[in-house]
Amino acid sequence: MAASAREDGGRGQEHGRRGCEHYDRGCLLKAPCCDKLYTCRLCHDSNEDHQLDRFKVKEVQCINCEKIQHAQQICEECSTLFGEYYCSICHLFDKDKKQYHCENCGICRIGPKEDFFHCLKCNLCLAMNLQGKHKCIENVSRQNCPICLEDIHTSRIVAHVLPCGHLLHRTCYEEMLKEGYRCPLCMHSALDMTRYWRQLDDEVAQTPMPSEYQNMTVDILCNDCNGRSTVQFHILGMKCNICESYNTAQAGGCRISLDQQ
């Protein structure tokens, strides 16, 4: 499940080269903070000791005729197209990726716009197939990614919405699945584990515990449904009696069941 990506960024360029490795644009931004010319704000931020406020950009320089002018889509001197897409609020110039400016997010998103809706509680643009089908967490995108600890709301990387409602960068989510299956914030399963749980049922059934452990029970807390159960201890895993998930944690010491001694 994905959230719309923010569309901004890039690195600096040598004069005369169109755009940068991230963007196809025909102008340089004149940073209002230091009057220097950069392809984009991230380019500026990586080279300076301060950040460029994209909303305060007033002027750009054409890469063809070098005329400095008010920020606009087409050069007033040589008619160079600065960007197939241009946002006069974010001052984003780029090739057409079906971008749109979301007033609630306050920034531009990659579209097309009709494929996304803005969830007012999550305060984020989400794919239409998530409308009414996701768990809302207030202002969830205003938190940093728990994997890389970098910003999600303004990131160029698409955000992935977990079943628990938390967000990760899509790339961080894919890396996480190489090491585990649980949300790093709440430990809820990050994907449908039903098939794996049934396989684990078979493994548990085929792996009897030694006799000294066969009457041993333990209290567990389920990370998926938050329910508590008392189950038979097994080294391969303890299944929740409520939702049948093995995503559980021991909530007390092991003990021998009195009625089975």
Contacts in CASP RR format, 6 or more apart in sequence:
PFRMAT RR
TARGET T0000
AUTHOR 0000-0000-0000
METHOD contacts of the structure
MODEL  1
MAASAREDGGRGQEHGRRGCEHYDRGCLLKAPCCDKLYTCRLCHDSNEDH
QLDRFKVKEVQCINCEKIQHAQQICEECSTLFGEYYCSICHLFDKDKKQY
HCENCGICRIGPKEDFFHCLKCNLCLAMNLQGKHKCIENVSRQNCPICLE
DIHTSRIVAHVLPCGHLLHRTCYEEMLKEGYRCPLCMHSALDMTRYWRQL
DDEVAQTPMPSEYQNMTVDILCNDCNGRSTVQFHILGMKCNICESYNTAQ
AGGCRISLDQQ
1 126 0 8 1.000
1 127 0 8 1.000
1 129 0 8 1.000
1 130 0 8 1.000
1 134 0 8 1.000
1 160 0 8 1.000
1 161 0 8 1.000
1 162 0 8 1.000
1 163 0 8 1.000
2 127 0 8 1.000
2 158 0 8 1.000
2 159 0 8 1.000
2 160 0 8 1.000
2 161 0 8 1.000
2 170 0 8 1.000
3 124 0 8 1.000
3 125 0 8 1.000
3 126 0 8 1.000
3 127 0 8 1.000
3 141 0 8 1.000
3 158 0 8 1.000
3 159 0 8 1.000
3 160 0 8 1.000
3 161 0 8 1.000
3 167 0 8 1.000
4 102 0 8 1.000
4 109 0 8 1.000
4 110 0 8 1.000
4 111 0 8 1.000
4 116 0 8 1.000
4 124 0 8 1.000
4 125 0 8 1.000
4 126 0 8 1.000
4 127 0 8 1.000
4 158 0 8 1.000
4 159 0 8 1.000
5 109 0 8 1.000
5 110 0 8 1.000
5 155 0 8 1.000
5 156 0 8 1.000
5 157 0 8 1.000
5 158 0 8 1.000
5 159 0 8 1.000
6 105 0 8 1.000
6 107 0 8 1.000
6 108 0 8 1.000
6 109 0 8 1.000
6 110 0 8 1.000
6 153 0 8 1.000
6 154 0 8 1.000
6 155 0 8 1.000
6 156 0 8 1.000
7 92 0 8 1.000
7 94 0 8 1.000
7 97 0 8 1.000
7 99 0 8 1.000
7 107 0 8 1.000
7 108 0 8 1.000
7 109 0 8 1.000
7 110 0 8 1.000
7 156 0 8 1.000
8 40 0 8 1.000
8 41 0 8 1.000
8 42 0 8 1.000
8 54 0 8 1.000
8 90 0 8 1.000
8 92 0 8 1.000
8 107 0 8 1.000
8 108 0 8 1.000
8 154 0 8 1.000
8 156 0 8 1.000
9 22 0 8 1.000
9 23 0 8 1.000
9 40 0 8 1.000
9 41 0 8 1.000
9 42 0 8 1.000
9 43 0 8 1.000
9 156 0 8 1.000
10 20 0 8 1.000
10 21 0 8 1.000
10 22 0 8 1.000
10 23 0 8 1.000
10 39 0 8 1.000
10 40 0 8 1.000
10 42 0 8 1.000
10 43 0 8 1.000
11 20 0 8 1.000
11 21 0 8 1.000
11 22 0 8 1.000
11 39 0 8 1.000
11 40 0 8 1.000
11 42 0 8 1.000
11 43 0 8 1.000
11 46 0 8 1.000
12 20 0 8 1.000
12 38 0 8 1.000
12 39 0 8 1.000
12 40 0 8 1.000
12 43 0 8 1.000
12 47 0 8 1.000
13 19 0 8 1.000
13 20 0 8 1.000
13 28 0 8 1.000
13 39 0 8 1.000
13 43 0 8 1.000
15 63 0 8 1.000
16 63 0 8 1.000
16 64 0 8 1.000
17 63 0 8 1.000
18 24 0 8 1.000
18 25 0 8 1.000
18 26 0 8 1.000
18 63 0 8 1.000
19 25 0 8 1.000
19 26 0 8 1.000
19 39 0 8 1.000
19 63 0 8 1.000
20 39 0 8 1.000
20 40 0 8 1.000
20 43 0 8 1.000
22 40 0 8 1.000
22 42 0 8 1.000
22 156 0 8 1.000
23 39 0 8 1.000
23 40 0 8 1.000
23 93 0 8 1.000
23 94 0 8 1.000
23 95 0 8 1.000
24 83 0 8 1.000
24 84 0 8 1.000
24 94 0 8 1.000
24 95 0 8 1.000
25 39 0 8 1.000
25 40 0 8 1.000
25 82 0 8 1.000
25 83 0 8 1.000
25 93 0 8 1.000
25 94 0 8 1.000
26 62 0 8 1.000
26 63 0 8 1.000
26 64 0 8 1.000
26 80 0 8 1.000
26 81 0 8 1.000
26 82 0 8 1.000
26 83 0 8 1.000
26 93 0 8 1.000
27 60 0 8 1.000
27 61 0 8 1.000
27 62 0 8 1.000
27 63 0 8 1.000
27 75 0 8 1.000
27 80 0 8 1.000
27 82 0 8 1.000
27 83 0 8 1.000
27 93 0 8 1.000
28 37 0 8 1.000
28 38 0 8 1.000
28 39 0 8 1.000
28 60 0 8 1.000
28 61 0 8 1.000
28 63 0 8 1.000
29 37 0 8 1.000
29 38 0 8 1.000
29 39 0 8 1.000
29 40 0 8 1.000
29 41 0 8 1.000
29 44 0 8 1.000
29 52 0 8 1.000
29 54 0 8 1.000
29 57 0 8 1.000
29 60 0 8 1.000
29 71 0 8 1.000
29 91 0 8 1.000
30 36 0 8 1.000
30 37 0 8 1.000
30 57 0 8 1.000
30 58 0 8 1.000
30 59 0 8 1.000
30 60 0 8 1.000
30 61 0 8 1.000
30 68 0 8 1.000
31 37 0 8 1.000
31 38 0 8 1.000
31 44 0 8 1.000
31 48 0 8 1.000
31 52 0 8 1.000
31 57 0 8 1.000
32 52 0 8 1.000
32 53 0 8 1.000
32 56 0 8 1.000
32 57 0 8 1.000
32 58 0 8 1.000
33 50 0 8 1.000
33 51 0 8 1.000
33 52 0 8 1.000
33 53 0 8 1.000
33 56 0 8 1.000
34 48 0 8 1.000
34 50 0 8 1.000
36 44 0 8 1.000
36 48 0 8 1.000
37 61 0 8 1.000
38 44 0 8 1.000
38 47 0 8 1.000
38 52 0 8 1.000
41 51 0 8 1.000
41 52 0 8 1.000
41 53 0 8 1.000
41 54 0 8 1.000
44 51 0 8 1.000
44 52 0 8 1.000
45 51 0 8 1.000
45 52 0 8 1.000
54 90 0 8 1.000
54 91 0 8 1.000
54 92 0 8 1.000
55 89 0 8 1.000
55 90 0 8 1.000
55 91 0 8 1.000
57 71 0 8 1.000
57 91 0 8 1.000
58 70 0 8 1.000
58 71 0 8 1.000
59 68 0 8 1.000
59 69 0 8 1.000
59 70 0 8 1.000
59 71 0 8 1.000
60 68 0 8 1.000
60 69 0 8 1.000
60 70 0 8 1.000
60 71 0 8 1.000
60 72 0 8 1.000
60 82 0 8 1.000
60 91 0 8 1.000
60 93 0 8 1.000
61 67 0 8 1.000
61 68 0 8 1.000
61 69 0 8 1.000
62 69 0 8 1.000
62 75 0 8 1.000
62 77 0 8 1.000
62 78 0 8 1.000
62 80 0 8 1.000
62 82 0 8 1.000
63 80 0 8 1.000
64 75 0 8 1.000
64 78 0 8 1.000
64 80 0 8 1.000
65 75 0 8 1.000
65 77 0 8 1.000
65 78 0 8 1.000
65 80 0 8 1.000
67 75 0 8 1.000
67 76 0 8 1.000
67 77 0 8 1.000
67 78 0 8 1.000
69 75 0 8 1.000
69 76 0 8 1.000
69 77 0 8 1.000
71 88 0 8 1.000
71 91 0 8 1.000
72 82 0 8 1.000
72 86 0 8 1.000
72 88 0 8 1.000
73 81 0 8 1.000
73 82 0 8 1.000
73 83 0 8 1.000
73 86 0 8 1.000
73 93 0 8 1.000
74 80 0 8 1.000
74 81 0 8 1.000
74 82 0 8 1.000
75 81 0 8 1.000
75 82 0 8 1.000
82 93 0 8 1.000
83 93 0 8 1.000
83 94 0 8 1.000
83 95 0 8 1.000
84 94 0 8 1.000
84 95 0 8 1.000
84 96 0 8 1.000
85 92 0 8 1.000
85 93 0 8 1.000
85 94 0 8 1.000
85 95 0 8 1.000
85 96 0 8 1.000
85 97 0 8 1.000
85 99 0 8 1.000
86 92 0 8 1.000
86 93 0 8 1.000
87 99 0 8 1.000
87 101 0 8 1.000
87 108 0 8 1.000
89 101 0 8 1.000
89 106 0 8 1.000
90 101 0 8 1.000
90 106 0 8 1.000
90 107 0 8 1.000
90 108 0 8 1.000
92 99 0 8 1.000
92 108 0 8 1.000
97 110 0 8 1.000
97 111 0 8 1.000
98 110 0 8 1.000
98 111 0 8 1.000
98 112 0 8 1.000
98 113 0 8 1.000
99 108 0 8 1.000
99 109 0 8 1.000
99 110 0 8 1.000
99 111 0 8 1.000
100 108 0 8 1.000
100 109 0 8 1.000
100 111 0 8 1.000
100 112 0 8 1.000
100 113 0 8 1.000
101 107 0 8 1.000
101 108 0 8 1.000
101 109 0 8 1.000
102 108 0 8 1.000
102 109 0 8 1.000
102 118 0 8 1.000
102 125 0 8 1.000
104 118 0 8 1.000
104 120 0 8 1.000
104 123 0 8 1.000
105 118 0 8 1.000
105 123 0 8 1.000
105 124 0 8 1.000
105 125 0 8 1.000
105 153 0 8 1.000
107 153 0 8 1.000
107 154 0 8 1.000
109 116 0 8 1.000
109 125 0 8 1.000
114 128 0 8 1.000
115 127 0 8 1.000
115 128 0 8 1.000
116 125 0 8 1.000
116 126 0 8 1.000
116 127 0 8 1.000
116 128 0 8 1.000
117 125 0 8 1.000
117 126 0 8 1.000
117 128 0 8 1.000
117 131 0 8 1.000
118 124 0 8 1.000
118 125 0 8 1.000
118 126 0 8 1.000
119 125 0 8 1.000
119 126 0 8 1.000
119 134 0 8 1.000
119 136 0 8 1.000
121 136 0 8 1.000
121 137 0 8 1.000
121 138 0 8 1.000
122 134 0 8 1.000
122 136 0 8 1.000
122 137 0 8 1.000
122 138 0 8 1.000
122 139 0 8 1.000
122 140 0 8 1.000
122 141 0 8 1.000
122 165 0 8 1.000
123 138 0 8 1.000
123 139 0 8 1.000
123 140 0 8 1.000
123 141 0 8 1.000
123 142 0 8 1.000
124 140 0 8 1.000
124 141 0 8 1.000
124 153 0 8 1.000
124 159 0 8 1.000
124 167 0 8 1.000
126 134 0 8 1.000
126 161 0 8 1.000
130 161 0 8 1.000
134 161 0 8 1.000
134 165 0 8 1.000
135 163 0 8 1.000
135 164 0 8 1.000
135 165 0 8 1.000
136 165 0 8 1.000
137 165 0 8 1.000
137 166 0 8 1.000
140 165 0 8 1.000
140 166 0 8 1.000
140 167 0 8 1.000
141 152 0 8 1.000
141 153 0 8 1.000
141 159 0 8 1.000
141 167 0 8 1.000
142 153 0 8 1.000
143 152 0 8 1.000
143 167 0 8 1.000
144 150 0 8 1.000
144 151 0 8 1.000
144 152 0 8 1.000
145 151 0 8 1.000
145 152 0 8 1.000
145 155 0 8 1.000
145 167 0 8 1.000
145 168 0 8 1.000
145 169 0 8 1.000
145 172 0 8 1.000
146 166 0 8 1.000
146 168 0 8 1.000
146 184 0 8 1.000
146 185 0 8 1.000
147 168 0 8 1.000
147 169 0 8 1.000
147 172 0 8 1.000
147 173 0 8 1.000
147 175 0 8 1.000
147 176 0 8 1.000
147 184 0 8 1.000
148 169 0 8 1.000
148 172 0 8 1.000
150 169 0 8 1.000
152 159 0 8 1.000
152 167 0 8 1.000
152 168 0 8 1.000
152 169 0 8 1.000
155 169 0 8 1.000
157 169 0 8 1.000
157 170 0 8 1.000
157 171 0 8 1.000
158 169 0 8 1.000
158 170 0 8 1.000
159 167 0 8 1.000
159 168 0 8 1.000
159 169 0 8 1.000
159 170 0 8 1.000
160 167 0 8 1.000
160 168 0 8 1.000
160 169 0 8 1.000
160 170 0 8 1.000
160 172 0 8 1.000
160 173 0 8 1.000
161 167 0 8 1.000
162 168 0 8 1.000
162 173 0 8 1.000
162 183 0 8 1.000
162 188 0 8 1.000
162 190 0 8 1.000
163 188 0 8 1.000
163 189 0 8 1.000
163 190 0 8 1.000
163 191 0 8 1.000
164 183 0 8 1.000
164 185 0 8 1.000
164 186 0 8 1.000
164 188 0 8 1.000
164 190 0 8 1.000
166 183 0 8 1.000
166 185 0 8 1.000
166 186 0 8 1.000
168 176 0 8 1.000
168 184 0 8 1.000
173 190 0 8 1.000
176 184 0 8 1.000
176 190 0 8 1.000
177 190 0 8 1.000
177 191 0 8 1.000
181 189 0 8 1.000
181 190 0 8 1.000
181 191 0 8 1.000
181 193 0 8 1.000
181 247 0 8 1.000
182 188 0 8 1.000
182 189 0 8 1.000
182 190 0 8 1.000
182 223 0 8 1.000
182 247 0 8 1.000
183 189 0 8 1.000
183 190 0 8 1.000
186 223 0 8 1.000
187 223 0 8 1.000
187 247 0 8 1.000
187 249 0 8 1.000
188 223 0 8 1.000
188 224 0 8 1.000
188 247 0 8 1.000
189 223 0 8 1.000
189 224 0 8 1.000
189 245 0 8 1.000
189 247 0 8 1.000
193 245 0 8 1.000
193 246 0 8 1.000
193 247 0 8 1.000
197 239 0 8 1.000
197 244 0 8 1.000
197 245 0 8 1.000
197 246 0 8 1.000
200 236 0 8 1.000
200 237 0 8 1.000
200 239 0 8 1.000
200 246 0 8 1.000
201 239 0 8 1.000
203 236 0 8 1.000
204 234 0 8 1.000
204 236 0 8 1.000
204 237 0 8 1.000
204 239 0 8 1.000
207 234 0 8 1.000
207 235 0 8 1.000
207 236 0 8 1.000
208 214 0 8 1.000
209 216 0 8 1.000
209 233 0 8 1.000
209 234 0 8 1.000
209 235 0 8 1.000
213 233 0 8 1.000
214 232 0 8 1.000
215 256 0 8 1.000
215 257 0 8 1.000
215 260 0 8 1.000
215 261 0 8 1.000
216 232 0 8 1.000
216 233 0 8 1.000
216 254 0 8 1.000
216 255 0 8 1.000
216 256 0 8 1.000
216 257 0 8 1.000
217 230 0 8 1.000
217 231 0 8 1.000
217 232 0 8 1.000
217 233 0 8 1.000
217 254 0 8 1.000
217 255 0 8 1.000
217 256 0 8 1.000
217 257 0 8 1.000
218 230 0 8 1.000
218 231 0 8 1.000
218 232 0 8 1.000
218 233 0 8 1.000
218 238 0 8 1.000
218 250 0 8 1.000
218 252 0 8 1.000
218 253 0 8 1.000
218 254 0 8 1.000
218 255 0 8 1.000
219 228 0 8 1.000
219 229 0 8 1.000
219 230 0 8 1.000
219 250 0 8 1.000
219 251 0 8 1.000
219 252 0 8 1.000
219 253 0 8 1.000
220 228 0 8 1.000
220 229 0 8 1.000
220 230 0 8 1.000
220 231 0 8 1.000
220 238 0 8 1.000
220 240 0 8 1.000
220 248 0 8 1.000
220 249 0 8 1.000
220 250 0 8 1.000
220 251 0 8 1.000
221 227 0 8 1.000
221 228 0 8 1.000
221 248 0 8 1.000
221 249 0 8 1.000
221 250 0 8 1.000
221 251 0 8 1.000
222 228 0 8 1.000
222 229 0 8 1.000
222 240 0 8 1.000
222 242 0 8 1.000
222 243 0 8 1.000
222 245 0 8 1.000
222 247 0 8 1.000
222 248 0 8 1.000
223 245 0 8 1.000
223 247 0 8 1.000
223 248 0 8 1.000
223 249 0 8 1.000
224 240 0 8 1.000
224 243 0 8 1.000
224 245 0 8 1.000
224 247 0 8 1.000
225 240 0 8 1.000
225 242 0 8 1.000
225 243 0 8 1.000
225 245 0 8 1.000
227 240 0 8 1.000
227 242 0 8 1.000
227 243 0 8 1.000
228 251 0 8 1.000
229 238 0 8 1.000
229 240 0 8 1.000
229 241 0 8 1.000
229 242 0 8 1.000
229 248 0 8 1.000
230 241 0 8 1.000
231 238 0 8 1.000
231 239 0 8 1.000
231 240 0 8 1.000
231 241 0 8 1.000
232 238 0 8 1.000
233 254 0 8 1.000
237 246 0 8 1.000
237 248 0 8 1.000
238 246 0 8 1.000
238 248 0 8 1.000
238 250 0 8 1.000
239 245 0 8 1.000
239 246 0 8 1.000
239 248 0 8 1.000
240 246 0 8 1.000
240 247 0 8 1.000
240 248 0 8 1.000
END
